[in-house]
């Protein structure tokens, strides 16, 4: 329900931590009754991967390719231009 970093940052009391743990156990129990076996497997795989989708690409995990910080825009479309012409690249 609440990721560990959120729990740490909001200074929960011991009682609150206990209540949240009980709530999470209850939700997990109910989900196992609702989801199909295939959905449970998919959910487990997604939970292992963590938030944010697949791991970063490129050397050092920095995503040096398209969409990363390597400066290569790959297949990214050009930015839309303002109607007044402001922000146009030099030479146009």
C-alpha positions as CSV (number, residue, x, y, z in Angstrom):
1,X,0.0,0.0,0.0
2,X,2.7,2.5,1.0
3,X,6.2,2.0,-0.3
4,X,8.9,1.7,2.3
5,X,10.4,5.1,1.5
6,X,7.0,6.8,2.1
7,X,6.6,5.0,5.4
8,X,10.0,6.2,6.5
9,X,9.4,9.8,5.5
10,X,6.0,10.3,7.1
11,X,7.1,9.2,10.6
12,X,4.5,6.6,11.4
13,X,3.9,5.5,14.9
14,X,4.4,1.9,15.9
15,X,0.6,1.5,16.0
16,X,0.2,2.9,12.6
17,X,2.9,0.6,11.2
18,X,1.0,-2.3,12.7
19,X,-2.3,-1.2,11.3
20,X,-0.8,-0.7,7.8
21,X,0.8,-4.2,8.0
22,X,-2.5,-5.7,8.9
23,X,-4.3,-3.8,6.0
24,X,-1.7,-5.0,3.5
25,X,-2.1,-8.6,4.6
26,X,-5.8,-8.3,4.3
27,X,-5.6,-6.7,0.8
28,X,-3.1,-9.4,-0.3
29,X,-5.4,-12.1,1.0
30,X,-8.4,-10.7,-0.9
31,X,-6.4,-10.3,-4.1
32,X,-5.4,-13.9,-4.1
33,X,-9.1,-14.8,-4.0
34,X,-10.0,-12.3,-6.8
35,X,-7.1,-12.9,-9.3
36,X,-6.7,-15.8,-11.6
37,X,-3.6,-17.9,-11.4
38,X,-2.2,-16.3,-14.6
39,X,-2.9,-12.8,-13.2
40,X,-1.2,-13.7,-9.9
41,X,1.9,-14.8,-11.9
42,X,1.9,-11.6,-13.9
43,X,1.5,-9.5,-10.8
44,X,4.5,-11.3,-9.1
45,X,6.7,-10.7,-12.1
46,X,5.7,-7.0,-12.2
47,X,6.4,-6.7,-8.5
48,X,9.9,-8.2,-8.9
49,X,10.7,-5.7,-11.6
50,X,9.6,-2.8,-9.4
51,X,8.2,0.6,-10.3
52,X,9.0,2.4,-13.5
53,X,8.9,-0.4,-16.0
54,X,11.9,-2.2,-17.5
55,X,15.5,-1.5,-16.3
56,X,17.3,1.4,-17.9
57,X,19.2,0.9,-21.2
58,X,22.7,1.6,-22.1
59,X,26.1,1.4,-20.4
60,X,26.0,2.2,-16.7
61,X,22.2,2.0,-16.7
62,X,22.0,5.6,-17.8
63,X,20.0,5.0,-20.9
64,X,22.6,6.3,-23.4
65,X,20.3,5.5,-26.3
66,X,17.0,7.2,-27.3
67,X,15.3,8.9,-24.4
68,X,18.3,8.6,-22.2
69,X,20.8,11.2,-21.2
70,X,23.3,10.5,-24.0
71,X,22.0,13.3,-26.2
72,X,20.7,11.1,-28.9
73,X,17.0,11.7,-29.5
74,X,16.6,8.6,-31.6
75,X,13.1,8.5,-33.0
76,X,11.7,11.3,-30.9
77,X,9.6,13.8,-33.0
78,X,10.7,17.4,-33.1
79,X,9.3,19.8,-30.5
80,X,6.2,21.7,-31.6
81,X,6.9,25.4,-32.4
82,X,5.1,28.3,-30.9
83,X,2.7,30.1,-33.3
84,X,4.6,33.4,-32.9
85,X,7.8,31.8,-34.1
86,X,9.6,32.3,-30.8
87,X,12.0,29.5,-29.9
88,X,12.9,28.6,-33.5
89,X,16.4,27.2,-33.9
90,X,19.0,29.5,-35.4
91,X,19.2,29.5,-39.2
92,X,15.5,29.0,-40.0
